[in-house]
């Protein structure tokens, strides 16, 4: 792993990781502002309103993860193909174009916010579609940048060695680029429009991203503990196979409210819970195999694990994915339950733990792999800062999840079950002690998460100076 930055592709990956970390911090800061405004509505009123803070919070989440994902592929490509990435100069140009575009979009979100509700608003300010609010010009730019990324991946795979990890990535990035197109047109029928909107919100994230994470997990386990390639690639192919059941059929759990046939309800609820299964199975199989062969032998730790912080984040990913996407997703997507929980803080609880457990954890692990390569570290050990980072961020997100679940439970009891989901019921539920306390603890746990992020950045910036590392 030492002296890994002889490849320009890996240098580009570090640029992507750097911007991703900055956007990660911005996402957390916006979340803190929005959480404060939930408790104190007058906070920054008419200066920086809740709808803007929430919009930037969610969009920054998606964008920082996309940056980290693209950076991760540029980082692993030379290792997997054994050649420099084809079209790397074009990749660098695309990086600067994307970063400039994202900067403009964020400034428009914050400073302009709304337009005259004409075609120009859709093109230059905000498309007005929840979670994918980017103006049309930015949508087109994102697709162009991703197509450059797709070309670089395919051209490199065609020229160099092609492993199972690269093969799965090639198929996955086509979906990554293609499914985003479903969110770039409108239909007059709101049910049809929501149908296609969910193709982006669910299939783009919960299907293609899940497979993407599987590829990163396979690569990381090989690099960190020397996992056997045949094991991780076997589970990777199982994940691709299950995608057709879990990712695609699981889309049906969103159809409860948009007028599609009733048979989608049970199909979606059942299969959506299966998404994390192959990834968890991969980790369990690999760790068992590793421990049986070398990992548990006394005095062999440094020979068998060369990046302790990354490994910790990868393990957190496996079980965080299972809890967030699997357990928290499943227990409120059954139609008999979802009729009460839909649109409550149950959904927010699931979203926070699922995005953290399924994606943020493994991408932070990739940050540490990039850090190891950038600084030429043979064995990267955990520091006090890295331990505080993973502990506080994990505790913070779990705390937010539990707090939001309790708040959602209060909503379900009073707003939905007792008072029949009326506007009056909604406002009464907002003043319930369980709801208010849950939202309050969500803010406290958000602060804990942000402190953990500060430790993370400190560790990433100072790791190479630590005497604990072996070069």
C-alpha positions in Angstrom: 0.0 0.0 0.0 3.0 2.3 0.4 3.8 4.9 -2.2 0.4 4.4 -3.9 0.2 7.8 -5.5 2.4 7.0 -8.4 -0.9 6.8 -10.3 -2.6 10.0 -11.4 -5.9 8.3 -10.9 -5.2 8.0 -7.1 -4.3 11.7 -7.0 -7.7 12.5 -8.6 -9.3 10.2 -6.0 -7.8 12.2 -3.2 -9.3 15.4 -4.7 -12.7 13.8 -4.7 -12.3 12.6 -1.1 -11.3 16.1 0.0 -14.4 17.8 -1.5 -16.5 14.9 -0.1 -15.3 15.6 3.4 -16.0 19.3 3.1 -19.5 18.6 1.8 -20.0 16.0 4.6 -19.3 18.8 7.2 -21.7 21.2 5.4 -24.4 18.5 5.4 -24.0 18.0 9.2 -24.0 21.8 9.9 -27.2 22.2 7.8 -28.8 19.3 9.8 -27.9 21.0 13.1 -29.5 24.3 11.9 -32.7 22.5 10.7 -32.9 20.4 14.0 -32.6 23.7 16.0 -35.4 25.3 13.9 -37.6 22.3 14.6 -37.5 23.2 18.3 -37.2 27.0 17.9 -39.0 28.1 14.7 -37.8 31.7 15.1 -34.1 30.7 14.8 -32.8 32.4 11.7 -36.3 33.0 10.5 -36.4 34.9 7.2 -32.6 34.8 7.2 -32.0 31.1 6.6 -35.3 29.3 6.8 -36.0 25.6 7.6 -36.9 24.6 4.1 -33.5 25.9 2.8 -31.5 24.3 5.6 -33.3 21.0 5.0 -32.9 21.1 1.2 -29.1 21.8 1.5 -28.8 19.1 4.2 -30.3 16.4 2.0 -28.7 17.5 -1.2 -25.3 17.8 0.4 -25.7 14.3 1.7 -26.3 12.9 -1.8 -23.5 14.9 -3.4 -20.8 14.2 -0.9 -21.5 10.5 -1.2 -21.4 10.7 -5.0 -18.0 12.5 -4.8 -16.7 9.8 -2.4 -18.0 7.0 -4.7 -16.4 8.4 -7.8 -13.2 9.0 -5.9 -13.3 5.4 -4.6 -13.5 4.0 -8.1 -10.6 6.2 -9.3 -8.6 4.9 -6.3 -9.3 1.2 -6.8 -9.0 1.1 -10.6 -5.2 1.0 -10.8 -5.1 -1.7 -8.2 -7.7 -3.9 -9.9 -6.7 -3.3 -13.6 -2.9 -2.9 -12.9 -2.7 0.1 -15.3 -3.3 3.9 -15.1 -6.9 5.0 -15.6 -7.6 5.7 -19.3 -8.8 9.3 -19.9 -7.5 10.6 -16.5 -6.9 14.1 -17.9 -10.6 14.2 -19.0 -11.5 13.0 -15.5 -9.6 15.9 -13.9 -11.5 18.4 -16.1 -14.8 16.8 -15.2 -13.9 17.0 -11.5 -13.3 20.8 -11.7 -16.5 21.3 -13.8 -18.6 19.3 -11.3 -17.1 21.2 -8.3 -17.8 24.6 -9.9 -21.3 23.6 -10.8 -22.0 22.3 -7.2 -20.7 25.5 -5.8 -23.0 27.6 -7.9 -26.0 25.4 -7.1 -25.4 25.6 -3.4 -25.0 29.4 -3.6 -28.3 29.7 -5.5 -30.1 27.4 -2.9 -28.9 29.7 -0.1 -29.0 33.2 -1.7 -31.7 33.0 -4.3 -33.9 30.1 -3.1 -37.0 30.7 -5.2 -37.9 32.0 -8.7 -40.9 33.4 -10.6 -42.4 29.8 -11.1 -41.7 29.9 -14.9 -39.6 27.7 -17.1 -36.6 29.8 -16.2 -37.0 28.7 -12.5 -36.7 25.1 -13.4 -33.7 25.7 -15.6 -31.7 28.0 -13.3 -32.9 28.0 -9.7 -34.8 24.9 -8.5 -36.8 22.1 -10.1 -39.0 21.9 -7.0 -38.8 18.1 -6.7 -38.0 16.9 -3.2 -34.5 15.4 -2.9 -33.6 16.2 -6.5 -34.1 19.9 -6.5 -31.0 20.7 -8.7 -31.8 23.1 -11.6 -32.0 21.5 -15.0 -28.6 22.9 -16.2 -27.0 21.2 -13.2 -28.8 17.9 -13.9 -27.4 17.9 -17.4 -24.0 18.7 -16.2 -24.1 15.9 -13.6 -25.0 13.4 -16.3 -22.2 14.6 -18.5 -19.6 14.3 -15.7 -20.9 10.8 -14.8 -20.7 9.8 -18.5 -17.0 10.9 -18.5 -16.5 8.7 -15.4 -18.3 5.8 -17.1 -16.1 6.1 -20.2 -12.9 6.2 -18.1 -14.0 3.0 -16.2 -15.0 1.1 -19.3 -11.9 2.2 -21.3 -9.6 1.2 -18.5 -11.3 -2.2 -17.9 -11.1 -2.9 -21.7 -7.3 -2.1 -21.7 -6.2 -3.6 -18.4 -6.9 -6.6 -16.2 -10.6 -7.2 -15.6 -11.6 -8.6 -12.2 -15.0 -9.5 -10.9 -15.1 -6.3 -8.9 -14.5 -4.2 -12.0 -17.0 -6.2 -14.1 -19.8 -5.6 -11.5 -18.8 -1.9 -11.3 -19.1 -1.6 -15.1 -22.7 -2.8 -15.0 -23.5 -0.7 -11.9 -22.3 2.6 -13.1 -24.5 2.3 -16.2 -27.5 2.2 -13.9 -26.0 4.9 -11.8 -26.0 7.2 -14.8 -29.1 5.9 -16.5 -31.5 5.9 -13.6 -30.8 9.6 -12.8 -32.4 10.4 -16.2 -35.8 9.3 -14.7 -35.8 12.4 -12.6 -35.2 14.8 -15.4 -38.7 15.0 -17.0 -42.2 15.7 -15.8 -45.6 14.2 -16.4 -49.0 15.9 -15.8 -50.4 12.9 -13.8 -48.9 13.1 -10.3 -49.1 9.3 -9.8 -47.1 8.7 -13.0 -44.7 11.5 -12.1 -44.1 10.0 -8.6 -43.6 6.6 -10.2 -40.6 7.8 -12.1 -39.4 10.0 -9.3 -39.2 6.9 -7.1 -36.9 5.3 -9.7 -34.3 7.9 -8.8 -35.0 8.1 -5.1 -35.2 4.3 -4.5 -33.6 2.5 -7.5 -30.7 5.0 -7.8 -29.9 4.9 -4.1 -31.3 1.6 -2.7 -30.3 -0.6 -5.7 -27.3 0.7 -7.6 -25.7 2.3 -4.5 -26.1 -1.0 -2.6 -24.2 -2.9 -5.3 -21.6 -0.1 -5.5 -21.0 -0.5 -1.7 -20.6 -4.2 -2.2 -17.8 -3.6 -4.7 -16.1 -1.2 -2.3 -16.5 -3.7 0.5 -15.0 -6.5 -1.6 -12.0 -4.3 -2.6 -11.4 -3.0 0.9 -11.5 -6.4 2.5 -8.9 -7.7 0.0 -6.7 -4.7 0.7 -7.0 -4.5 4.4 -7.0 -8.1 5.6 -6.0 -10.0 2.5 -9.5 -11.6 2.0 -9.7 -14.3 -0.6 -10.9 -12.8 -3.9 -13.1 -15.8 -4.7 -15.1 -15.3 -1.5 -15.8 -11.6 -1.8 -16.5 -11.9 -5.6 -18.9 -14.8 -5.0 -20.9 -12.7 -2.5 -20.7 -9.8 -4.9 -22.4 -11.8 -7.6 -25.0 -13.0 -5.2 -25.7 -9.4 -4.4 -26.2 -8.6 -8.1 -28.6 -11.5 -8.3 -30.6 -10.4 -5.3 -30.7 -6.9 -6.7 -33.5 -8.1 -9.0 -35.5 -9.2 -5.9 -34.5 -6.7 -3.3 -33.6 -3.6 -5.2 -36.1 -3.7 -8.0 -39.1 -5.5 -6.5 -38.4 -3.7 -3.2 -39.3 -0.5 -5.0 -42.9 -1.5 -4.5 -43.0 -0.5 -0.9 -43.1 3.1 -2.1 -46.2 2.5 -4.2 -48.6 2.4 -1.3 -49.6 6.1 -1.8 -49.5 6.7 -5.6 -52.3 4.6 -7.0 -50.5 1.5 -8.3 -52.0 -2.0 -7.9 -52.3 -3.4 -4.4 -50.1 -6.5 -5.1 -47.0 -4.1 -5.0 -47.5 -3.5 -1.3 -46.6 -6.9 0.0 -44.0 -7.5 -2.7 -42.2 -4.3 -1.9 -42.4 -4.7 1.8 -41.0 -8.2 1.7 -38.1 -7.8 -0.7 -36.9 -4.4 0.4 -35.7 -5.9 3.7 -33.4 -8.3 1.8 -31.1 -5.6 0.4 -28.4 -5.8 3.1 -28.3 -9.6 3.4 -25.5 -10.4 0.8 -23.3 -7.6 2.2 -23.6 -8.8 5.8 -23.0 -12.4 4.6 -19.9 -11.3 2.8 -18.4 -9.7 5.9 -19.3 -12.7 8.1 -17.8 -15.2 5.7 -14.7 -13.2 5.1 -14.0 -12.4 8.8 -14.6 -16.0 9.8 -12.3 -17.2 7.0 -9.7 -14.6 8.0 -9.9 -15.4 11.7 -9.6 -19.1 11.1 -6.5 -18.8 8.9 -4.4 -16.0 10.3 -6.3 -13.2 12.2 -6.5 -15.0 15.5 -3.0 -16.2 15.7 -0.9 -14.4 18.3 1.4 -11.7 17.0 0.1 -11.7 13.4 -2.2 -8.6 13.6 0.2 -6.3 11.7 0.7 -8.9 9.0 -3.0 -9.5 8.4 -4.6 -6.0 9.0 -2.9 -3.0 7.6 -5.5 -0.3 8.2 -7.3 -0.6 11.5 -9.5 2.6 11.2 -10.7 1.6 7.7 -11.5 -1.9 8.9 -13.5 -0.6 11.8 -15.6 1.6 9.5 -16.1 -1.3 7.0 -17.4 -3.6 9.8 -19.7 -0.8 11.0 -21.0 -0.6 7.5 -22.0 -4.3 7.3 -24.1 -4.2 10.5 -25.2 -0.6 10.2 -26.5 -1.4 6.7 -28.4 -4.4 8.2 -29.9 -2.3 11.0 -30.7 0.9 9.0 -31.7 -0.4 5.6 -33.0 -3.8 6.8 -34.5 -3.7 10.3 -35.5 0.0 10.5 -36.7 -0.1 6.9 -38.7 -3.3 7.2 -40.6 -2.5 10.4 -42.3 0.5 9.0 -42.8 -0.4 5.3 -45.3 -3.2 5.6 -48.5 -1.7 4.2 -50.5 -2.5 7.4 -48.0 -0.4 9.4 -47.0 2.1 6.7 -50.6 3.5 6.6 -49.8 4.9 10.1 -46.1 5.6 9.8 -45.8 7.1 6.4 -44.7 10.8 6.6 -43.9 10.6 10.3 -40.5 10.8 12.0 -40.3 7.0 11.6 -39.3 7.7 8.0 -36.7 10.2 9.1 -35.3 7.7 11.6 -35.0 5.0 8.9 -33.4 7.5 6.5 -30.7 8.7 9.0 -29.6 5.2 10.0 -29.9 3.7 6.5 -27.8 6.4 4.8 -25.2 6.3 7.6 -25.1 2.5 8.0 -25.2 1.6 4.3 -23.1 4.3 2.7 -21.4 6.9 5.0 -19.5 4.3 7.0 -17.9 2.5 4.0 -17.1 5.8 2.3 -15.3 7.0 5.4 -13.4 3.7 5.4 -12.3 4.6 1.8 -11.1 8.0 3.1 -8.7 6.1 5.3 -7.6 3.8 2.5 -6.9 7.0 0.5 -5.1 8.5 3.4 -2.9 5.4 3.8 -1.9 5.6 0.1 -1.4 9.3 0.1 1.0 9.2 3.0 2.7 5.9 2.1 1.8 4.2 5.3 2.4 0.4 5.4 0.3 -0.2 8.5 -2.2 2.4 9.6 -3.2 2.0 13.3 -6.1 3.6 15.1 -5.4 6.8 17.0 -7.3 8.4 19.9 -9.0 10.7 17.4 -10.0 7.9 15.0 -11.6 6.0 17.9 -13.4 9.1 19.2 -14.6 9.8 15.6 -16.2 6.4 15.0 -17.5 6.2 18.5 -19.2 9.6 18.6 -20.5 9.5 15.0 -22.0 6.1 15.5 -23.5 6.9 18.9 -24.8 10.2 17.5 -26.5 8.7 14.6 -28.0 5.8 16.6 -29.1 8.3 19.2 -30.8 10.4 16.5 -32.5 7.3 15.1 -33.9 6.2 18.5 -35.0 9.8 19.2 -36.8 10.1 15.9 -38.4 6.7 16.3 -39.8 7.8 19.7 -41.1 11.0 18.2 -42.6 9.1 15.3 -44.3 6.7 17.7 -46.0 9.6 19.4 -47.2 10.8 16.1 -48.6 7.4 15.1 -50.5 7.1 18.4 -52.2 10.5 18.4 -51.9 12.0 14.9 -52.8 8.9 12.9 -54.5 6.2 15.1 -56.4 8.4 17.5 -57.2 11.6 15.5 -57.4 10.3 11.9 -54.5 12.1 10.2 -56.2 15.5 10.1 -54.4 18.9 10.0 -55.6 19.5 13.6 -54.1 16.1 14.6 -50.8 17.0 13.0 -50.4 20.2 15.0 -51.5 18.7 18.2 -49.0 15.9 17.8 -46.2 18.4 17.5 -46.7 19.5 21.0 -46.8 16.1 22.6 -44.1 15.6 25.3 -42.8 12.4 23.6 -42.5 14.2 20.3 -40.9 17.4 21.7 -38.4 15.4 23.8 -37.6 13.1 20.9 -36.9 16.1 18.7 -34.8 17.6 21.5 -32.7 14.5 21.8 -32.3 14.4 18.1 -30.6 17.8 18.3 -28.4 16.7 21.2 -27.3 13.6 19.3 -26.7 15.7 16.2 -24.2 17.8 18.2 -22.5 14.5 19.3 -22.3 13.5 15.6 -20.8 16.8 14.7 -18.2 16.6 17.4 -17.3 13.1 16.1 -16.9 14.6 12.6 -14.4 17.2 14.0 -12.4 14.3 15.5 -12.5 12.6 12.1 -11.2 15.6 10.2 -8.5 16.1 12.8 -7.4 12.5 12.4 -7.4 12.6 8.6 -5.3 15.8 8.7 -2.8 14.7 11.3 -2.5 10.9 10.9 0.8 10.9 8.9 2.5 12.8 11.8 1.6 10.1 14.4 4.6 8.0 15.7 2.2 5.1 16.1 2.3 4.3 12.4 4.7 1.9 10.9 6.2 3.0 7.5 
